[in-house]
Amino acid sequence: MNIRQKILRIPKGFFRWFSPAELIIPTHVLYLLRSIYPEVNWEKVKFHDGLPWFTSTFSSWTSAIVLPSTFGCSKVNVYFKNFDPDSCAGLSIIVHEGFHVLQYKDIGTKGIGWLRLFIIQYSASCISLGKNCYAKHPMEKQAYTHDALFRKACNASRSPQNTSLKFNEELINAIIKSHPQLIKSTSGFKYDSGWGYLFFSFLLLVIIAILLPTIYLFLLLLCFVLLLASPLLYLFEWILMDK
Ligand SMILES: [Zn+2]
């Protein structure tokens, strides 16, 4: 690590904490998602290495999550705690999150920031279910059923003779061919938790849609201050380490 990298380490680390870097998705993963969810416009979906700050802070058990982009009108972000495209378990998580993207496409991804119909319906169902809503949530049940099907097909493709095979388009094709029910053009999800919860969820998301960009801009400003102070922070750290 050179001196410039050392000086920028603190502001860069802080920036990545609230704004996880975009992932470069391996071709076999994109091929898998495009093959099993052909109706989704994957150009509108961004993948990130790390969870957003509010998830990593308040929901440490989360391994991945699909959320609307804070400043966008149609884009969707998928965040991974540990992105693993080279194992059946890792690919199952990707298939699970991909299923949420399909559900959201069915419901509607258009809106402003966090004011999107899909997140309003997800939250409304969650509020109606109460405590531990995640385990009972109909959208989660659908996604878990689908990722379990993929895991079964994937594990079956890796017999004791070919466990060392690297994932590529050919292997993905073989997995899908063995279980064609993996291909989904629609999730089949229908919201049925009532208008009251939907309205309450809408009000909640109006607040979040205003609050999140405000916090983001504040954190960005803080990051800029850290950037200006980084030579001093580095010097302070160097003196402490020297002692
Ligand atoms: Zn899920």
Residues whose N, C-alpha, C, O or C-beta is under 5 A from the ligand:
A	BS01	ZN	E140 A143
